[in-house]
Amino acid sequence: MGTNYDVVIVGGGVVGSSIAYFLSANPDFDGSIAVIERDPYYTASSSSLSTSAIRQQFGTAPNIAMSKFSIDFLRQVKTRLAIGDELADIGLHEPGYLVLATPERADAQRAKNRVQRGMGVDAELIEQVDLARRFPWLNTDDLALGSLGLGSEGWFDGPGLMQAFRRKARTQGVNYLAATVTGLTMASPGKVGEVVLDNGERLAAGTVINAAGPWSAGIARMAGAELPVVPSKRCVFVFETPARIENCPFVFDTSGFWLRPEGQLFLCGIPPVREN
């Protein structure tokens, strides 16, 4: 059985669903869109398991520009992704990011701050003495400074955002299909003509968008392309503390360790060693 779509998006997580939303909302586009998602309940998807944070403190202008666009959009989500009178609430919190730097990384952090300031990011460099005074619960013995974002940084309900994109896209005519892509048929070199699904269906496509996240390399390989993308294990832990920590930002340590509040509890994580 064959079906024609102008655009087929492989992957219905937050990236694929946001593409579907923005494309279907574009008044200059009047084509048909299908989103293929192999995990329709999103039980193991990266979007469902994400800790869902946003920051402006990057070291390159393109990353900062994308984050500035993103925070502006997240502030408008309630109405932009509303369906009728039902608003889309993603629980956006903006207490900022506190990025820590050891003496060895202090110069690099200062260089990033100059780029950020040039892009209009309100990030304050705090030397060790002031860092200990402003955050008395923080061990600053091995730190040289911290960079505190004074706005437009924080966290939100990532699964809620993904579902809001999905619901809105569907009201705009996007078709979601629960299936696994098993192959791509090439119409010409570099041009995908059909998307083959595990149920035997073949979707003719004008354009195919690979939004499969950690699994995107496998999709690209079906088209004869190599993407340097591999799944990377991450662990998130929940803990509580009797200590009272007021106005805690998202804390990001140079070791890769991070933590943030989640209600009365805290979330934290650290990248595993490469051997694991």
PLY file of the C-alpha trace (Angstrom):
ply
format ascii 1.0
element vertex 276
property float x
property float y
property float z
element edge 275
property int vertex1
property int vertex2
end_header
0.00 0.00 0.00
1.43 3.40 -0.93
0.63 6.88 0.34
2.02 10.18 -0.84
3.22 12.94 1.47
5.00 16.16 0.68
7.07 15.79 3.87
7.80 12.71 5.97
9.43 13.30 9.36
11.16 10.31 10.92
10.89 10.69 14.69
7.99 12.20 16.61
9.79 13.46 19.71
10.15 17.12 20.57
12.34 17.86 17.54
10.19 16.02 15.01
6.96 17.34 16.49
8.25 20.91 16.61
9.22 20.67 12.93
5.74 19.36 12.18
4.16 22.22 14.13
6.20 25.05 12.60
5.89 23.68 9.08
2.13 23.11 9.28
1.67 26.56 10.87
3.58 28.27 8.04
1.06 30.05 5.77
3.43 29.56 2.83
3.24 25.77 3.14
0.09 23.90 2.14
1.48 20.39 1.69
0.84 17.13 3.54
2.99 15.99 6.48
3.44 12.59 8.11
5.40 11.93 11.30
6.68 8.38 11.89
7.19 7.44 15.55
8.21 3.93 16.56
7.39 4.50 20.27
3.91 6.09 20.19
3.60 6.05 23.99
7.04 7.69 24.33
7.98 5.32 27.15
11.67 5.25 26.24
12.06 8.34 24.07
14.77 10.89 24.77
12.14 13.63 24.91
10.24 11.88 27.71
13.39 11.22 29.73
14.95 14.66 29.28
15.60 16.95 32.26
14.48 19.77 29.96
16.68 22.76 30.68
17.47 25.85 28.63
20.46 28.18 28.86
21.99 31.08 26.99
25.53 30.50 28.24
27.12 28.93 25.20
30.46 29.78 23.64
29.33 30.21 20.03
27.00 32.77 18.49
24.76 30.25 16.60
24.00 28.29 19.80
23.17 31.51 21.64
20.94 32.74 18.83
19.00 29.46 18.83
18.56 29.61 22.61
17.35 33.21 22.46
14.72 32.17 19.91
13.79 29.17 22.07
13.26 31.06 25.32
11.11 33.62 23.53
8.98 30.81 22.12
8.73 28.96 25.45
7.37 32.12 27.06
4.59 32.13 24.44
3.82 28.40 24.53
0.60 28.77 26.54
-1.09 30.59 23.69
0.98 29.47 20.69
0.25 25.80 21.35
-3.22 26.27 22.85
-6.07 24.26 21.40
-9.25 26.26 21.66
-9.54 27.52 25.22
-7.12 24.88 26.53
-3.76 26.55 27.23
-0.49 24.65 27.01
1.30 24.88 30.37
4.92 23.66 30.41
5.85 24.96 33.88
8.65 27.24 32.72
11.01 28.38 35.51
13.78 30.93 34.88
16.09 31.09 37.93
19.22 31.07 35.74
22.24 28.85 35.27
25.30 28.89 37.52
28.23 27.58 35.49
31.29 26.86 37.64
34.94 27.07 36.57
38.17 25.79 38.13
41.37 27.88 37.79
42.32 25.81 34.72
39.08 26.72 32.97
38.65 30.27 34.17
40.14 31.92 31.07
37.93 29.84 28.79
34.87 30.83 30.81
35.82 34.50 30.57
36.20 34.14 26.79
32.74 32.58 26.58
31.35 35.43 28.67
32.68 37.97 26.16
30.90 36.13 23.34
27.71 35.96 25.42
27.81 39.65 26.28
28.30 40.47 22.62
25.11 38.53 21.88
23.13 40.36 24.56
23.20 37.57 27.15
22.93 38.86 30.71
25.53 36.66 32.42
27.57 37.84 35.41
31.06 36.56 36.24
31.44 36.01 39.99
34.88 35.56 41.51
35.50 32.88 44.15
35.14 35.11 47.23
31.82 36.55 46.10
30.69 33.12 44.92
31.07 31.73 48.46
29.23 34.71 49.91
26.27 34.58 47.53
25.94 30.79 47.59
26.99 29.71 51.11
25.79 26.14 50.48
28.33 25.77 47.65
31.83 24.38 48.24
34.07 26.83 46.37
37.48 25.57 47.49
38.54 24.35 44.04
36.75 27.04 42.04
38.04 30.24 40.46
34.72 31.76 39.45
31.17 31.15 38.41
29.04 32.54 35.60
25.47 33.31 36.61
22.80 33.84 34.02
20.52 36.59 35.26
17.55 35.63 33.09
16.27 33.54 30.19
17.67 30.32 31.67
16.10 27.52 33.65
13.94 24.45 33.05
10.49 23.31 32.00
8.26 20.28 31.50
9.91 18.68 28.47
7.42 15.83 27.97
4.63 18.39 28.33
6.20 20.54 25.60
6.57 17.55 23.30
2.92 16.55 23.75
1.80 20.16 23.23
3.71 20.30 19.92
2.21 16.95 18.92
-1.37 17.86 19.77
-1.13 21.20 18.01
0.47 19.70 14.91
-2.31 17.14 14.65
-4.97 19.86 14.81
-3.13 21.51 11.91
-3.49 18.40 9.75
-0.29 16.50 10.50
-0.69 12.71 10.38
1.15 10.69 13.06
1.89 7.05 12.22
3.00 4.48 14.81
5.60 2.48 12.91
9.29 1.77 12.55
11.22 2.84 9.46
12.96 -0.21 8.00
14.29 1.25 4.78
14.57 4.19 2.42
14.21 3.88 -1.33
16.31 6.36 -3.29
14.67 8.19 -6.18
18.07 9.48 -7.31
21.50 9.94 -5.72
21.00 11.96 -2.54
17.20 12.02 -2.95
14.89 9.76 -0.95
11.78 8.70 -2.85
10.05 6.33 -0.45
10.04 5.52 3.26
9.48 1.83 3.99
7.72 0.90 7.26
7.71 -2.31 9.28
4.01 -2.82 8.56
4.78 -3.11 4.85
3.52 0.37 3.97
5.57 2.51 1.63
5.27 6.29 1.86
6.22 8.31 -1.20
7.82 11.52 0.03
8.81 14.80 -1.56
11.13 15.50 1.37
12.28 13.26 4.24
13.47 14.83 7.50
15.60 12.76 9.84
14.56 13.68 13.41
15.35 10.33 15.01
17.64 11.81 17.67
20.20 9.30 19.00
19.04 6.83 16.37
19.42 9.22 13.44
22.68 7.62 12.26
20.81 4.42 11.45
18.22 6.32 9.42
20.94 8.22 7.57
22.74 4.97 6.79
19.62 3.74 4.96
20.18 6.66 2.57
23.88 5.90 2.19
25.05 8.70 4.48
27.14 8.53 7.63
26.29 10.68 10.63
28.66 10.82 13.62
25.77 10.36 16.06
25.71 7.60 18.69
23.42 7.05 21.69
25.09 8.15 24.91
24.03 6.84 28.30
22.95 9.38 30.92
21.70 8.77 34.45
19.46 11.13 36.41
19.09 10.84 40.18
16.58 12.28 42.62
17.66 13.33 46.10
16.41 15.39 49.02
18.24 17.45 51.61
17.22 18.87 54.99
19.21 22.01 54.14
17.14 24.94 52.92
18.45 26.25 49.60
16.64 29.37 48.49
16.43 30.44 44.84
18.70 27.66 43.64
19.70 28.05 39.97
20.58 25.22 37.63
24.13 24.42 38.77
26.58 23.10 36.19
30.01 21.98 37.39
33.11 21.67 35.20
33.17 17.92 35.96
29.89 17.55 34.07
27.90 17.16 37.28
24.71 19.20 37.41
21.77 19.70 39.72
18.52 21.62 39.85
15.47 21.81 42.10
12.34 19.83 41.27
9.63 20.89 43.69
10.84 19.99 47.19
13.42 17.57 45.75
16.46 17.88 43.50
17.51 16.28 40.25
21.17 15.66 39.49
23.36 13.76 37.07
26.86 13.24 35.75
28.13 11.73 32.49
29.37 8.14 32.94
33.03 7.34 32.44
33.83 6.55 28.82
34.47 2.88 29.58
30.82 2.49 30.64
0 1
1 2
2 3
3 4
4 5
5 6
6 7
7 8
8 9
9 10
10 11
11 12
12 13
13 14
14 15
15 16
16 17
17 18
18 19
19 20
20 21
21 22
22 23
23 24
24 25
25 26
26 27
27 28
28 29
29 30
30 31
31 32
32 33
33 34
34 35
35 36
36 37
37 38
38 39
39 40
40 41
41 42
42 43
43 44
44 45
45 46
46 47
47 48
48 49
49 50
50 51
51 52
52 53
53 54
54 55
55 56
56 57
57 58
58 59
59 60
60 61
61 62
62 63
63 64
64 65
65 66
66 67
67 68
68 69
69 70
70 71
71 72
72 73
73 74
74 75
75 76
76 77
77 78
78 79
79 80
80 81
81 82
82 83
83 84
84 85
85 86
86 87
87 88
88 89
89 90
90 91
91 92
92 93
93 94
94 95
95 96
96 97
97 98
98 99
99 100
100 101
101 102
102 103
103 104
104 105
105 106
106 107
107 108
108 109
109 110
110 111
111 112
112 113
113 114
114 115
115 116
116 117
117 118
118 119
119 120
120 121
121 122
122 123
123 124
124 125
125 126
126 127
127 128
128 129
129 130
130 131
131 132
132 133
133 134
134 135
135 136
136 137
137 138
138 139
139 140
140 141
141 142
142 143
143 144
144 145
145 146
146 147
147 148
148 149
149 150
150 151
151 152
152 153
153 154
154 155
155 156
156 157
157 158
158 159
159 160
160 161
161 162
162 163
163 164
164 165
165 166
166 167
167 168
168 169
169 170
170 171
171 172
172 173
173 174
174 175
175 176
176 177
177 178
178 179
179 180
180 181
181 182
182 183
183 184
184 185
185 186
186 187
187 188
188 189
189 190
190 191
191 192
192 193
193 194
194 195
195 196
196 197
197 198
198 199
199 200
200 201
201 202
202 203
203 204
204 205
205 206
206 207
207 208
208 209
209 210
210 211
211 212
212 213
213 214
214 215
215 216
216 217
217 218
218 219
219 220
220 221
221 222
222 223
223 224
224 225
225 226
226 227
227 228
228 229
229 230
230 231
231 232
232 233
233 234
234 235
235 236
236 237
237 238
238 239
239 240
240 241
241 242
242 243
243 244
244 245
245 246
246 247
247 248
248 249
249 250
250 251
251 252
252 253
253 254
254 255
255 256
256 257
257 258
258 259
259 260
260 261
261 262
262 263
263 264
264 265
265 266
266 267
267 268
268 269
269 270
270 271
271 272
272 273
273 274
274 275
